[in-house]
Amino acid sequence: MSMSGRVIMIVGNGEVPEGAAAAIDAADLVIRFNDCRSTGKGGSKTDIVAVCNTGRPALAMLGGGRWKTSEPVRQAREIWSVRSGARFAAMRARLATTHPDLDDFCDDYTAGFESFARATGRKHRVIPAETQDRLERDLSRFEPSRYVVPSSGLVAIADILLNGASSSDHFVLAGFGHSGWVWHPFAAERRYVDALAADGRLHRLDQPISSDLPQGA
């Protein structure tokens, strides 16, 4: 039996299961991140690229032509900036004391992504600061170790569940290994996502999904 509603695939840049490409490309909406390293084994369809719009990752993406002309970015209809520039600007003084090596971490390149999106005829959106505030409150239940900010992937997941979800939508994650930069609270992030999965709010692609889930667009 089929069900109404979209299948929204959120694809991180970690390892994806064998055979994932077909399932990802069959989704109604596919969201990827930054340089979209998930393409290939993780399929090719890309509707939204969510970017880390502050610091070195943002500078690298905007600083040369490779990101702008890559196939996933060319295909995307929307660019989402994950971080609130004002929120990160407010962090700068504290980080100068606690993490002086992150002196460029709060540099805001949102305007560059907005300009690129406008010039290429696509939508640009900034995820509201309130989304990260809510996420950090929710993460506190999972006893995160000392961290700077949640990962861009987790902010995007929280945003979609809070601001972009219809009650009939089905959310599927792939490529989320919950490991990487030392100042993201990855252990707590894994527990947060596992709790969402246990509540049936989303599924991981490598875990069993209800046979009622639509298998395609």
N, C-alpha and C positions, 0 to 999 in steps of 0.2 A: 504494500500500500504506500502510495506516495503522499507527501505532505506539502502544503504550500510554504512559501518562505524562501529566502535566499540562503545559499551556502556561501559563507564568507570565510575565505582561507587567509590566514595570517601567517606569513612565511618568514621566519628568521633566517639568519645567515649561518646557522649551525648545520649539522648533518641532517639530512632528510632520509626517510626509509626508502629502501629499494622499491621501485614501482610507484613512487609518489607522484611523478610528473603528470601522469594522466589524470589522477584525482585532483591535483591542484589546477590543472588547466581546464577541467570541467566545472570548476566552481563559478558561481555568479560574479563574485568579486574577489580579486586577489591583491593583497597588500604586501609589499616587500619593503626592505629597509636599506637606506644609504646606497652602497655600491651594488646592491642586489646580487651578491655572490651566490644566492640561492638558485639562480637560473641555471638551466642545464638539467642536472639530476632532479632539480625541483621544478621542472616545467619552464614555461616561457611567458605565460600570460601574466601581465602586470597592469593593474588598473590604477593603483595608488602607490607612490613611493613616499614613505615616511622618512624624513631626514633628521639627523642630529644637527641642528642649525646653530650651534655654538662651538667655539673652540676649533681644534685642529681638524677634526673630521669635516666640519663645514668648509673650512678654508681649502682643504684638499679637493672637495667636490666642486667648489665654485672656481678654484684657481686654474683649472685647465679644461681642455675640451673633452677629455675622455669620458667623464661622468655625464656631461650634458648630451653627448651624442651616442651614449650606449643604448642598445636596443630596448632594455626595460624602461629606461627613462623616456625615450622617444615614444614608447607605446603608452605610457601612463597618462591618464586623463587628469589626475590631480597630484599635487605635491603637498605633503603635510609637513610643517615644521613642528617638531615634537616639543620643543622647549620654549617657554615664555621668556622673552628677552628681559623683561622687567624683573621677573623672579630671579633670573640668574645674575643680573646686575646687582641685586640686593645681596647675593651670596659672596660677592667679590671680596669685601673687606674681611669677612670671616675666613675665607679660604687663604687669604694672604698670610694669615697667622697659622692656620692649621695645616695647610697644604701649599707652601710657597712655590713648589714645583709646578703647580697648576695655574701659573700666572696668566695664561691665555684661555683658561677653561671657560670663562664667562664672556669672552668676546662674542658679540652677537652678529650673526650674518643673515638674520631673517630677511632683511631688505634685499639681499642678493638673491635669495630663493624666490621672493615675491616678484622681483624684476624678471628673473628667468622665466617664471611661470607666465607672467603677463606677456612677455615677448614671444612666447611659443604657444599662446592661445589656450592655456589650461588654467584650471582653478588652483589657487594657493590658499591654504588654510593653516592657521596656527592653533594647535591644541590648547585649550584654555588652561591657565595656571591652576584653576580650581581642580582640574582633573588630577594633577600631580599631588596637590594638597590632600585630596581624598585618598589617593593611592597610598601615600605615605602613612596616613592614619590606619588604613587597612593593613598595610605591611607590618605595622607595629605589633599586631597580634601574633606574628610569626617570628618574633625575637631576632630581628636582623642584627648582624654584627655591625660595627662602626662603618658607615658608608658616606659617600658624598651625595649621590643621586641614584634613583632607580634607573634601570636600563631604558633606552628608548623603546625597545620592544614591549616592555611591560607597561610603559606609559600609553603606548598606542592601544594595547589590549584593554586597559582600563578605560580609555577614551571611547572605544567602540562600544564597550558594554554599557557605559554611562550615557553616551550622547548619540550613538549612531545605530542603536539596536531597535529592531522591531521584535515584538514578542514571538513572531513566527520565524525569525532568522536562526540559522544554525552556524555556530562559530567553530572552526577547526584550526588547530595550530600544527605547524610543521617547522622543523629547523630551529627549535628552541632547546638548546642544550644547557642553558642556565650556567654558563661559564664564560670567563673572559676577563675584562678589566677589573682590577683588584678592588676598586672603589665603588662598584655596583654590589648590592646585597643579594648575590645570586642564590645563596642557599634559601634565604627567606622568600625570594621570588619563586623558586621552584615550589615551595610549600604553598604559597599563595595561589599559583596556577593549579596545583593538585587539588586544592580546596574548591576552586571554581569547577574543576572537572568532576569532583565528587558530588557537587550540587547539580550537575547536569547543565551548567551554564555554557560550557564549551567542551570540546573533545580534542585529544591529541590524535594526529593522523595515524600514529603507530599503535593506537589502542582501539579496542572494539567500539564501533559506533552502532547505534540502533539501526535495525534494518528499515525503519521508517524514514531514515534520513534521505532526502532527495539525492540522487546520484547524478548530478549534473546541473546545467544551467536551466 
